[in-house]
């Protein structure tokens, strides 16, 4: 199997695995490929993001659009259906059953869309050029945080009908304007992972930066995860793993057996295993 791109849990048990060659499911110790997965486009199986909704439908963000797998069949959504661009980089289900969609494209003004009942509505963003949306996170107050490629981050309130935005850049304390990952922890702190900029934590309106100078294994932080113990895990685009737990930052690199697997430009994620693999 190729290097995993994203690994979220499956509601029926096990986990979904997005790879460069399509979608797989790991359950009961067995790996099976999603049956009947269409192979279209120049990079037919490149999966950037996955999201299983409350009804059991699996949403798949690929380089050739958005796919929904339900009751054994696929439906394909493209720019003809309202996507701002074909490369779907981020998905986030909302409390009312809707789906936020982030897409990436060169010289793309915007990159956000809202899906409900199969209807996709593009949402204009207050940025002139960002090359799209590559990360999404909904905080406990219901606000959507949007990671922009080369334009910082946006905080959006008001939903799809009445969106209101606040724009954050490196001038507000972000590591830089190339935000690749977003995560809210159990204490309500918001974490920003950046390419070639390390990591930042927003805590009570105070932004604290963590970079290689603070002990991060590598400067580019892509996936971010909070585990069941409250430890924060940070991965890098080319090897490197970092854990922040009880104020102590621990790093693993190639010297510790964390090999360099260059994931596809901004993609990459991990999830917690039920078994304890790290002391």
FIBAPA-426251 format. One line per 2 residues: for each residue x, y, z of N, C-alpha, C. Coordinates in pm, 1 decimal. Example, Ala and Ser with C-alpha at 12.3 -4.5 7.8 and 13.67 -1.06 7.14 Angstrom:
2
1319.0,-569.0,780.0,1230.0,-450.0,780.0,1320.0,-330.0,780.0; 1285.0,-225.0,708.0,1367.0,-106.0,714.0,1290.0,3.0,787.0
//
This chain:
279
84.5,-119.3,0.0,0.0,0.0,0.0,88.1,124.4,0.0; 43.5,229.8,-64.7,117.8,354.4,-69.1,109.8,428.0,64.8
188.2,533.8,78.1,187.3,613.9,199.6,47.9,671.4,223.7; -9.0,654.1,343.6,-141.2,709.7,370.2,-141.6,861.5,362.6
-250.9,915.5,307.8,-268.4,1059.6,302.7,-355.2,1105.9,419.0; -463.5,1033.3,448.3,-544.3,1069.0,563.6,-607.7,945.7,622.4
-622.7,943.5,757.1,-670.7,824.7,825.8,-771.9,862.5,932.7; -898.1,885.6,896.6,-1001.0,912.2,997.7,-1072.7,783.9,1038.6
-1139.3,783.1,1157.0,-1211.4,663.9,1200.4,-1335.9,638.3,1116.5; -1372.0,511.3,1102.1,-1495.2,473.3,1033.1,-1603.6,449.2,1136.9
-1725.6,498.3,1112.0,-1832.5,487.2,1210.9,-1871.7,341.9,1235.7; -1857.4,256.7,1136.3,-1894.5,116.8,1152.3,-1783.1,34.8,1215.7
-1676.0,100.9,1256.3,-1563.1,31.3,1315.2,-1443.8,33.7,1221.9; -1324.3,37.4,1279.6,-1204.0,45.1,1198.7,-1174.0,188.4,1158.8
-1092.5,204.2,1056.5,-1055.6,336.7,1009.3,-1057.2,340.1,857.1; -1084.5,456.2,802.8,-1070.4,479.8,660.2,-929.0,528.0,633.2
-871.1,482.6,525.1,-734.1,520.6,490.4,-733.9,577.5,349.7; -698.3,703.9,337.0,-684.2,764.0,205.2,-539.6,755.6,160.1
-515.9,707.9,41.1,-380.1,689.0,-9.5,-367.6,748.3,-149.6; -249.0,736.7,-203.8,-226.2,782.3,-340.6,-293.3,691.7,-443.2
-341.0,577.5,-399.0,-405.6,483.2,-490.5,-550.5,456.7,-454.6; -611.6,546.9,-379.9,-752.7,530.3,-349.7,-780.7,516.6,-201.6
-900.7,465.6,-168.9,-949.3,457.8,-31.1,-955.7,312.8,13.7; -908.2,288.6,136.7,-911.6,156.0,196.4,-977.8,164.3,334.2
-1022.5,48.9,383.6,-1078.3,41.4,518.6,-1006.4,-68.6,594.4; -960.8,-32.0,714.5,-895.0,-128.6,802.1,-990.4,-163.3,915.1
-1028.4,-290.2,924.7,-1119.5,-335.1,1030.2,-1092.0,-481.5,1061.2; -1092.7,-514.7,1187.8,-1071.4,-653.8,1232.3,-941.2,-711.2,1176.9
-840.7,-626.5,1166.2,-710.5,-673.1,1120.2,-700.3,-694.3,971.0; -803.3,-658.5,897.2,-802.3,-678.0,752.4,-814.4,-544.0,680.8
-743.2,-531.7,569.7,-748.0,-411.4,487.4,-821.2,-444.3,357.5; -923.4,-367.3,326.2,-998.5,-390.1,203.3,-1015.8,-258.3,129.5
-1006.6,-263.5,-1.9,-1021.6,-144.5,-83.5,-1169.8,-111.9,-101.1; -1200.6,15.6,-102.5,-1338.4,57.3,-124.3,-1384.4,4.8,-259.8
-1488.1,-79.3,-265.3,-1526.8,-143.4,-391.2,-1584.6,-46.2,-492.3; -1546.8,-66.0,-617.2,-1604.8,11.5,-726.1,-1558.9,154.7,-732.4
-1446.3,188.3,-666.8,-1401.5,327.5,-666.3,-1363.2,371.0,-807.1; -1423.2,476.4,-857.4,-1391.9,522.1,-993.8,-1248.1,571.0,-1004.2
-1188.3,552.3,-1119.9,-1052.8,598.3,-1146.0,-1058.0,694.5,-1262.7; -1067.0,823.3,-1230.9,-1075.8,925.1,-1334.1,-975.4,1035.5,-1304.3
-933.3,1105.6,-1409.2,-845.6,1220.5,-1390.9,-700.3,1186.1,-1411.6; -615.8,1287.6,-1409.5,-473.1,1267.0,-1433.5,-404.8,1197.6,-1316.9
-454.4,1219.4,-1193.5,-405.1,1149.2,-1076.6,-524.8,1076.6,-1015.4; -561.8,962.5,-1072.3,-693.0,903.4,-1045.5,-721.5,869.7,-900.4
-618.2,829.1,-824.9,-648.4,783.8,-690.5,-600.9,875.2,-581.2; -552.9,993.7,-611.6,-492.3,1079.3,-511.4,-598.1,1137.0,-417.7
-599.3,1090.1,-292.9,-698.3,1131.0,-193.3,-633.8,1231.6,-98.6; -693.3,1349.4,-85.8,-642.2,1451.2,3.7,-712.6,1451.2,139.1
-842.2,1421.7,140.3,-917.5,1432.8,264.4,-1039.0,1341.5,261.3; -1081.8,1296.1,380.0,-1196.8,1207.0,394.2,-1285.0,1255.7,508.8
-1415.2,1233.4,494.0,-1508.6,1269.1,600.9,-1630.4,1178.2,591.1; -1656.9,1101.8,696.7,-1778.1,1019.1,701.5,-1883.7,1094.1,781.3
-1998.3,1121.2,719.1,-2099.0,1201.2,786.3,-2186.8,1117.0,877.4; -2279.2,1182.8,946.6,-2363.6,1116.5,1046.0,-2457.9,1014.4,985.2
-2484.9,1025.6,854.3,-2572.7,930.1,786.5,-2495.4,811.1,730.4; -2363.4,810.4,747.8,-2282.2,698.9,700.7,-2225.8,716.0,561.5
-2252.7,829.1,496.0,-2193.9,855.1,364.5,-2047.8,895.0,381.5; -1962.5,845.2,293.4,-1821.1,878.8,296.3,-1793.1,983.1,188.5
-1742.3,1098.5,230.6,-1704.6,1204.6,138.2,-1554.7,1197.9,114.9; -1516.2,1204.7,-13.0,-1376.5,1185.7,-51.6,-1331.0,1306.6,-131.8
-1232.1,1377.4,-79.7,-1174.7,1490.2,-152.3,-1053.9,1446.4,-231.7; -1060.2,1465.2,-364.6,-952.7,1420.9,-452.3,-902.6,1535.4,-538.9
-800.5,1504.3,-615.5,-747.6,1602.2,-710.1,-843.5,1624.8,-826.1; -941.4,1536.9,-842.6,-1037.1,1551.5,-952.6,-1179.4,1574.2,-903.0
-1192.6,1639.4,-787.7,-1324.9,1675.3,-739.7,-1363.8,1608.7,-609.3; -1491.9,1618.1,-578.3,-1549.4,1563.9,-455.5,-1635.2,1442.9,-489.9
-1618.6,1336.0,-410.5,-1694.1,1213.2,-431.4,-1771.5,1178.8,-304.1; -1892.8,1126.0,-322.8,-1970.9,1076.1,-210.1,-2001.7,929.4,-233.5
-1966.4,846.6,-135.8,-1993.0,703.1,-144.0,-2103.9,669.3,-44.8; -2215.5,619.7,-95.0,-2329.7,585.5,-10.0,-2406.0,469.8,-73.1
-2447.5,375.6,10.2,-2525.6,258.0,-32.4,-2464.4,189.4,-154.1; -2331.4,179.1,-153.5,-2263.5,102.4,-256.7,-2238.3,173.6,-388.1
-2269.2,302.4,-397.5,-2249.0,373.2,-523.6,-2181.4,508.4,-499.7; -2122.4,562.5,-605.6,-2049.8,688.9,-598.9,-2125.0,799.4,-673.0
-2113.1,920.5,-621.4,-2159.6,1038.7,-692.4,-2044.8,1136.9,-699.2; -2023.4,1194.5,-816.8,-1911.1,1283.9,-841.7,-1959.0,1428.0,-849.7
-1893.2,1517.6,-775.4,-1922.4,1659.9,-779.0,-1801.3,1733.4,-836.4; -1825.4,1824.3,-931.2,-1717.9,1896.4,-997.3,-1748.9,2046.3,-995.8
-1672.8,2122.1,-1071.9,-1699.1,2266.0,-1084.0,-1835.5,2292.2,-1147.8; -1886.6,2198.8,-1225.1,-2019.9,2213.6,-1283.4,-2128.7,2209.1,-1176.3
-2094.7,2151.0,-1061.3,-2190.9,2140.5,-951.6,-2171.5,2249.2,-846.4; -2075.7,2338.4,-869.2,-2055.8,2448.5,-777.0,-1921.8,2454.1,-707.3
-1837.2,2352.2,-723.4,-1705.4,2358.3,-662.2,-1626.2,2475.3,-721.1; -1557.4,2553.6,-637.5,-1476.9,2663.7,-690.3,-1358.5,2615.0,-773.3
-1308.8,2495.0,-742.2,-1196.5,2435.5,-813.4,-1202.5,2285.9,-789.2; -1129.7,2208.9,-868.6,-1143.2,2063.6,-863.2,-1063.4,1996.0,-751.8
-958.1,2059.3,-702.5,-871.1,1994.8,-604.8,-924.6,2016.7,-464.0; -991.3,1915.3,-407.6,-1056.1,1926.8,-277.2,-956.5,1888.1,-169.0
-923.2,1985.0,-82.3,-818.0,1966.4,17.3,-867.9,1949.8,159.8; -989.0,1994.9,192.3,-1035.2,1990.2,330.7,-1186.0,1971.1,334.9
-1233.3,1892.1,432.1,-1375.5,1867.7,453.1,-1405.2,1874.6,602.3; -1521.2,1930.7,637.1,-1559.6,1938.6,777.5,-1711.0,1935.5,788.7
-1765.6,1831.6,855.7,-1909.9,1824.1,876.7,-1949.6,1916.9,990.7; -2067.1,1976.3,980.2,-2116.1,2066.5,1083.2,-2221.9,1997.8,1168.9
-2258.5,2063.3,1279.0,-2353.4,2004.5,1373.8,-2490.6,1982.2,1312.7; -2526.9,2060.3,1210.3,-2658.9,2044.8,1148.9,-2657.4,1958.3,1023.7
-2547.0,1886.3,1000.9,-2541.6,1792.3,889.9,-2490.7,1847.6,759.2; -2448.6,1973.0,756.9,-2389.6,2029.3,635.9,-2243.1,1990.5,623.0
-2181.7,2033.3,515.0,-2042.6,1998.1,490.4,-1968.9,2119.6,433.4; -1864.4,2160.2,503.0,-1775.8,2263.3,451.0,-1671.5,2198.1,361.7
-1640.2,2263.3,251.4,-1546.6,2209.1,153.5,-1438.8,2313.5,124.9; -1314.5,2272.9,136.8,-1203.8,2360.8,102.8,-1133.0,2309.6,-20.8
-1108.7,2396.5,-117.9,-1042.3,2355.7,-241.3,-918.8,2443.1,-263.2; -826.2,2388.0,-341.0,-703.6,2460.1,-371.7,-689.9,2477.5,-522.0
-638.7,2593.3,-561.5,-610.0,2619.5,-702.0,-520.9,2740.7,-714.7; -433.6,2742.2,-812.1,-343.8,2854.3,-830.7,-422.3,2979.9,-868.0
-381.8,3092.5,-807.9,-444.5,3222.2,-831.7,-594.6,3216.5,-807.5; -633.3,3140.9,-703.3,-774.8,3122.8,-672.3,-816.4,3219.7,-562.4
-909.4,3307.1,-591.4,-966.0,3397.3,-491.9,-1085.6,3327.1,-428.7; -1070.8,3280.5,-307.9,-1177.7,3205.8,-242.0,-1130.1,3066.1,-209.4
-1212.1,2967.1,-242.2,-1174.6,2829.8,-216.3,-1261.4,2760.0,-114.8; -1369.8,2825.5,-69.7,-1459.1,2764.8,27.5,-1595.3,2742.1,-34.8
-1658.0,2628.4,1.7,-1793.1,2599.2,-45.4,-1871.1,2529.5,65.1; -2004.7,2535.2,54.4,-2095.6,2475.8,152.1,-2185.3,2377.4,79.9
-2198.2,2256.2,134.7,-2281.5,2152.9,73.8,-2391.8,2111.8,168.9; -2512.3,2103.7,114.8,-2626.1,2055.5,193.9,-2723.1,1987.8,98.7
-2758.1,1862.3,126.5,-2852.6,1784.8,45.2,-2809.6,1777.9,-101.0; -2679.1,1767.1,-124.1,-2627.4,1752.2,-260.0,-2610.3,1881.7,-336.3
-2646.0,1995.1,-275.8,-2633.0,2125.6,-341.3,-2508.7,2195.7,-287.0; -2420.3,2240.3,-376.4,-2296.2,2306.0,-337.0,-2305.3,2454.7,-368.7
-2274.6,2537.2,-268.6,-2279.8,2682.3,-283.9,-2141.7,2739.8,-254.5; -2076.5,2804.9,-350.8,-1947.4,2869.7,-323.7,-1965.5,2986.1,-226.2
-1870.9,3003.2,-135.2,-1873.7,3111.0,-37.6,-1757.2,3206.0,-68.1; -1784.9,3329.0,-107.8,-1676.8,3424.9,-134.9,-1595.4,3452.7,-8.3
-1465.1,3465.4,-24.1,-1376.3,3496.2,87.3,-1312.1,3633.5,67.2; -1285.6,3704.1,174.8,-1231.8,3839.9,164.2,-1079.6,3842.3,144.8
-1031.6,3764.4,49.0,-889.2,3764.2,16.8,-876.3,3775.2,-135.1; -777.8,3848.6,-179.3,-762.6,3869.7,-322.2,-706.4,3746.1,-391.2
-607.2,3683.6,-329.4,-549.0,3563.3,-388.1,-483.9,3480.3,-279.5; -529.5,3358.3,-263.1,-476.1,3274.3,-156.4,-431.8,3137.4,-204.2
-464.3,3101.7,-328.3,-444.4,2966.0,-381.4,-530.5,2864.1,-308.6; -634.9,2912.9,-239.0,-735.0,2821.7,-188.3,-726.3,2787.8,-41.2
-818.1,2698.2,0.3,-833.6,2655.4,139.1,-775.9,2516.1,155.5; -686.2,2499.2,253.0,-620.0,2369.6,271.8,-642.8,2311.7,410.9
-712.6,2383.7,499.9,-741.4,2332.3,633.6,-869.1,2395.7,685.5; -947.1,2315.8,760.4,-1073.0,2363.3,818.7,-1085.6,2310.6,961.5
-1141.1,2393.6,1049.2,-1163.0,2353.3,1187.5,-1279.6,2433.2,1244.0; -1374.7,2365.1,1308.1,-1486.3,2433.9,1372.4,-1463.1,2434.0,1522.5
-1463.0,2551.5,1585.0,-1435.6,2558.1,1727.5,-1563.2,2537.9,1809.2; -1548.0,2536.1,1941.0,-1660.8,2504.8,2029.4,-1768.1,2613.2,2028.8
-1736.0,2730.8,1976.7,-1833.5,2838.6,1964.8,-1903.4,2838.4,1829.1; -1873.7,2735.9,1747.6,-1938.9,2722.6,1618.9,-1877.9,2805.4,1508.1
-1763.9,2867.4,1534.2,-1697.1,2945.8,1430.6,-1608.5,2855.1,1345.9; -1603.5,2883.3,1218.8,-1520.8,2805.6,1127.2,-1386.6,2876.4,1108.9
-1278.1,2801.7,1130.1,-1144.2,2851.8,1105.0,-1095.3,2795.1,972.6; -1038.4,2880.7,891.4,-1004.2,2845.4,753.7,-855.8,2869.8,732.1
-782.7,2764.1,701.3,-640.5,2776.9,669.8,-622.3,2804.2,521.6; -557.8,2914.9,490.2,-540.0,2957.5,351.5,-397.3,2932.4,305.1
-385.4,2890.7,182.4,-252.4,2872.6,126.2,-196.9,3009.4,87.1; -93.2,3051.1,157.3,-21.2,3175.6,130.7,-99.9,3301.6,167.6
-202.3,3289.6,254.1,-277.6,3409.4,293.6,-321.8,3405.1,439.3; -256.5,3325.2,524.2,-289.9,3321.7,665.4,-412.7,3239.2,696.8
-499.3,3291.1,782.8,-618.9,3217.8,825.2,-735.5,3313.8,842.0; -855.1,3257.7,827.6,-977.7,3334.0,847.5,-1059.3,3270.6,958.7
-1124.3,3356.5,1038.7,-1225.4,3311.1,1133.5,-1360.1,3355.7,1077.6; -1451.4,3257.7,1058.9,-1580.0,3288.6,998.8,-1692.2,3258.4,1096.9
-1782.7,3352.4,1114.2,-1902.9,3332.8,1195.3,-2024.4,3366.3,1109.3; -2142.2,3326.4,1155.6,-2263.6,3358.8,1083.2,-2311.2,3252.3,986.5
-2231.8,3145.9,966.0,-2273.8,3038.5,877.2,-2269.5,3076.5,730.9; -2320.9,2985.9,647.2,-2314.4,3006.0,502.2,-2405.8,3118.6,454.7
-2511.0,3146.8,529.7,-2607.7,3247.2,485.9,-2562.1,3390.0,514.8; -2497.6,3409.2,630.4,-2454.9,3544.2,669.4,-2311.1,3541.7,720.1
-2216.2,3506.7,634.4,-2078.0,3493.2,680.8,-2014.4,3627.4,714.3; -1940.1,3628.0,824.8,-1860.2,3743.8,863.8,-1719.9,3693.5,894.6
-1618.5,3765.8,849.7,-1482.1,3715.4,855.5,-1390.6,3808.1,934.4; -1292.8,3745.8,1001.3,-1179.1,3816.2,1059.3,-1054.1,3750.4,1001.3
-964.0,3832.0,948.1,-845.6,3781.1,879.1,-724.4,3788.7,971.4; -650.2,3678.0,981.9,-529.5,3671.2,1063.1,-410.3,3638.6,973.0
-301.0,3708.0,993.7,-177.9,3683.3,917.9,-60.7,3675.1,1015.4; 60.2,3672.1,962.0,177.8,3668.3,1048.1,189.0,3794.2,1134.1
124.5,3901.5,1093.0,126.7,4024.0,1173.0,50.4,4007.6,1303.6; -40.0,3908.4,1307.8,-117.2,3881.4,1430.0,-50.9,3775.1,1516.1
66.7,3726.7,1473.7,139.7,3629.1,1552.5,145.9,3489.8,1493.9; 81.3,3466.4,1378.9,91.4,3335.7,1314.5,235.8,3311.4,1270.8
277.4,3183.0,1260.8,415.1,3154.2,1220.3,450.2,3216.8,1085.4; 359.4,3206.5,991.8,367.3,3273.5,861.7,229.2,3265.2,798.1
217.4,3296.9,672.5,87.0,3297.2,605.7,57.0,3167.7,531.2; 139.6,3064.0,549.8,119.0,2936.6,481.9,62.5,2834.1,581.1
-61.6,2854.4,622.8,-125.0,2768.6,722.4,-168.9,2637.5,657.1; -124.6,2525.1,715.5,-154.3,2393.2,658.6,-240.9,2306.3,749.3
-248.7,2338.8,878.9,-324.4,2254.4,971.4,-386.0,2339.8,1081.3; -505.2,2298.8,1127.4,-577.1,2368.0,1233.9,-635.9,2264.8,1329.5
-633.3,2294.6,1459.1,-690.9,2202.1,1556.4,-722.8,2277.6,1684.6; -843.1,2256.5,1739.0,-877.8,2311.8,1869.5,-864.0,2201.3,1973.3
-793.0,2229.3,2084.1,-776.1,2127.8,2187.0,-888.6,2136.4,2290.7; -884.9,2047.6,2388.4,-993.3,2036.3,2486.2,-1005.2,2158.2,2576.4
-900.3,2239.3,2583.7,-903.2,2359.8,2664.8,-946.6,2483.2,2585.9; -977.2,2462.9,2457.8,-1021.6,2573.7,2375.1,-910.1,2650.7,2308.5
-786.7,2601.6,2319.2,-674.6,2664.7,2249.7,-676.9,2624.4,2103.2; -641.9,2714.8,2015.0,-639.4,2686.1,1872.6,-494.9,2676.6,1826.3
-463.4,2566.7,1756.1,-328.1,2541.9,1708.0,-322.4,2564.4,1557.2; -216.6,2630.5,1513.7,-193.0,2657.8,1372.4,-62.3,2590.8,1330.8
-67.4,2502.7,1230.6,53.2,2443.8,1174.9,85.6,2510.2,1042.4; 211.6,2544.1,1022.5,250.9,2618.7,903.5,364.3,2549.2,829.6
368.7,2573.2,700.1,479.7,2522.5,619.6,597.6,2617.7,633.0; 713.5,2561.5,668.8,835.5,2640.3,687.8,817.6,2750.5,790.7
733.1,2723.0,890.9,709.7,2824.4,992.6,683.5,2767.7,1129.7; 674.1,2634.5,1139.3,651.7,2571.8,1267.8,507.5,2576.3,1313.4
486.0,2616.6,1438.5,358.4,2597.2,1505.0,326.8,2718.7,1591.4; 198.4,2748.4,1605.5,156.3,2855.5,1695.7,31.1,2812.2,1770.4
18.2,2860.2,1894.8,-99.2,2832.1,1976.4,-164.1,2963.6,2018.1; -293.0,2976.2,1988.7,-368.5,3093.6,2030.3,-441.6,3059.8,2159.0
-406.3,3129.0,2265.9,-461.4,3101.7,2398.3,-503.1,3233.0,2462.5; -636.0,3248.9,2478.1,-690.4,3372.3,2537.7,-633.8,3496.3,2468.5
-642.4,3496.4,2337.8,-600.6,3608.3,2253.4,-449.2,3630.9,2252.6; -375.4,3540.8,2312.5,-229.8,3549.2,2309.8,-176.3,3438.2,2221.4
-91.3,3473.0,2126.4,-36.6,3375.5,2031.9,109.0,3346.5,2068.7; 138.1,3217.0,2088.5,272.7,3172.7,2122.0,325.6,3086.0,2009.1
445.6,3114.6,1962.5,505.3,3040.6,1851.1,599.7,2932.4,1901.9; 596.7,2815.9,1835.4,692.3,2708.3,1858.8,758.5,2676.3,1725.5
889.4,2681.4,1720.4,962.6,2654.8,1596.8,1075.0,2557.0,1625.6; 1163.6,2539.8,1528.6,1279.6,2452.7,1547.3,1365.0,2499.7,1665.1
1362.5,2628.8,1693.4,1439.4,2681.7,1805.0,1386.0,2633.4,1939.3; 1256.5,2595.1,1942.5,1196.3,2542.4,2065.3,1204.4,2391.0,2074.6
1263.1,2326.4,1970.7,1278.6,2182.0,1974.2,1192.7,2104.2,1878.6; 1113.2,2170.5,1793.3,1035.7,2097.3,1693.6,1130.0,2021.7,1601.2
1090.1,1900.0,1560.0,1177.3,1817.3,1477.1,1202.6,1880.9,1341.6; 1098.7,1939.8,1283.1,1112.4,2003.5,1152.5,1023.6,2127.7,1149.2
1058.0,2225.1,1066.0,983.6,2350.3,1067.9,844.6,2344.9,1007.5; 816.9,2250.1,917.9,686.0,2245.0,852.8,592.8,2151.3,927.7
485.8,2205.4,986.0,389.1,2125.8,1061.4,262.8,2111.4,978.4; 224.6,1985.8,948.1,105.5,1962.6,866.6,-7.2,1903.0,951.0
-6.6,1772.9,984.3,-118.3,1723.2,1065.3,-100.0,1757.7,1212.3; -211.7,1782.5,1281.3,-213.8,1808.6,1425.6,-323.1,1722.1,1487.3
-293.6,1659.7,1601.7,-389.6,1572.2,1668.6,-378.0,1588.5,1819.5; -491.8,1593.7,1888.6,-493.4,1581.9,2034.6,-541.4,1442.2,2069.8
-463.2,1368.4,2150.2,-503.0,1231.7,2182.8,-589.1,1230.0,2309.4; -629.9,1109.2,2351.5,-724.6,1095.1,2462.7,-666.3,1138.3,2595.8
-532.9,1146.1,2605.9,-469.0,1191.3,2729.5,-449.9,1342.9,2733.4; -479.3,1407.6,2620.2,-457.9,1550.9,2614.3,-323.3,1589.3,2557.8
-246.3,1492.7,2511.0,-118.1,1522.9,2446.8,-143.5,1571.3,2304.4; -65.6,1668.6,2262.2,-75.3,1721.4,2126.9,35.6,1660.5,2041.9
-3.1,1609.0,1923.7,92.1,1548.9,1830.3,99.0,1633.9,1704.4; 220.4,1654.0,1656.4,243.3,1735.8,1538.1,333.3,1659.2,1442.0
287.4,1643.9,1318.1,367.0,1577.0,1216.2,425.9,1677.8,1119.6; 523.9,1634.0,1042.3,589.4,1721.2,945.3,578.3,1661.4,807.0
599.7,1745.2,704.7,578.8,1702.1,567.0,681.5,1599.8,522.2; 797.0,1596.3,585.1,900.3,1501.0,544.2,963.1,1440.4,668.5
890.7,1344.9,727.8,939.7,1283.2,849.3,924.2,1377.3,967.2; 961.5,1330.2,1084.3,953.3,1414.0,1202.0,820.4,1402.0,1273.0
825.9,1380.7,1404.1,706.5,1368.0,1485.6,734.0,1437.0,1618.1; 638.1,1515.5,1665.2,654.8,1592.1,1787.8,535.4,1570.4,1878.8
562.7,1562.0,2011.1,455.2,1548.5,2108.9,474.4,1651.9,2219.1; 367.8,1724.5,2249.7,369.2,1819.6,2359.8,274.2,1767.9,2466.0
329.4,1731.9,2582.9,247.5,1672.8,2688.6,295.8,1724.5,2823.9; 204.0,1781.7,2898.3,232.4,1836.6,3029.8,350.1,1933.9,3025.4
350.2,2015.2,2921.1,451.5,2118.3,2907.5,584.5,2073.4,2852.9; 600.6,1943.8,2823.5,726.7,1890.8,2773.2,713.7,1856.3,2625.8
805.6,1905.7,2544.7,806.7,1878.4,2401.7,907.8,1769.0,2370.4; 859.9,1659.2,2309.3,945.2,1547.3,2270.2,940.9,1533.0,2119.2
1055.9,1507.2,2058.2,1064.1,1497.5,1912.5,1126.7,1366.1,1870.5; 1075.0,1311.3,1760.6,1131.8,1193.2,1697.1,1166.8,1228.9,1552.9
1284.4,1187.9,1508.4,1328.0,1214.0,1371.4,1374.7,1084.0,1308.9; 1441.6,1094.3,1194.3,1492.3,975.0,1125.3,1588.0,895.8,1214.1
1659.2,964.1,1303.6,1750.9,894.4,1393.8,1678.2,802.1,1489.5; 1549.3,830.7,1513.5,1468.2,749.2,1603.8,1379.3,650.1,1528.9
1397.4,643.3,1397.1,1319.0,550.0,1316.6,1200.8,610.7,1246.5; 1179.1,742.3,1261.9,1072.9,810.1,1188.2,1128.7,846.7,1053.1
1096.4,769.0,952.6,1155.9,785.9,821.0,1092.0,899.4,744.5; 1167.4,947.7,647.6,1119.4,1059.1,565.8,1027.5,1006.1,457.4
899.2,1035.1,468.1,801.6,1001.3,364.7,740.5,1131.8,316.9; 784.6,1182.7,205.7,735.8,1311.0,156.1,593.5,1294.4,106.3
498.6,1341.7,184.4,359.4,1334.9,143.2,332.8,1442.1,39.2; 219.8,1433.4,-24.4,190.4,1518.3,-139.7,159.3,1660.6,-96.4
255.6,1751.1,-111.8,240.3,1895.6,-95.9,122.7,1941.1,-11.4; 138.5,1932.6,116.7,35.5,1983.7,205.6,-60.6,1879.6,256.6
-55.7,1756.3,203.9,-144.1,1651.9,253.3,-74.0,1576.8,364.9; -149.9,1501.1,438.4,-90.8,1419.9,542.0,-168.7,1431.4,671.4
-195.8,1317.0,735.0,-266.9,1318.9,861.4,-242.6,1190.8,935.0; -274.7,1191.7,1065.4,-271.1,1067.9,1140.6,-383.2,1071.3,1242.0
-411.2,954.5,1302.9,-516.1,947.7,1403.4,-468.8,859.0,1516.5; -532.4,868.1,1630.8,-493.0,790.5,1747.3,-533.2,645.1,1731.5
-444.2,555.3,1771.2,-475.3,413.0,1772.5,-527.8,376.2,1910.0; -614.8,276.4,1915.4,-667.6,232.4,2044.9,-559.0,167.2,2128.2
-460.8,106.8,2063.1,-347.8,47.7,2134.9,-244.6,154.8,2164.1; -168.6,137.2,2270.5,-66.6,234.2,2306.1,64.5,195.1,2240.9
108.4,273.4,2143.4,231.7,243.9,2072.5,346.4,331.7,2119.2; 316.3,435.4,2195.1,418.9,527.6,2242.4,413.2,536.0,2393.5
526.9,533.1,2456.7,531.1,542.7,2602.2,503.7,685.9,2647.4
//
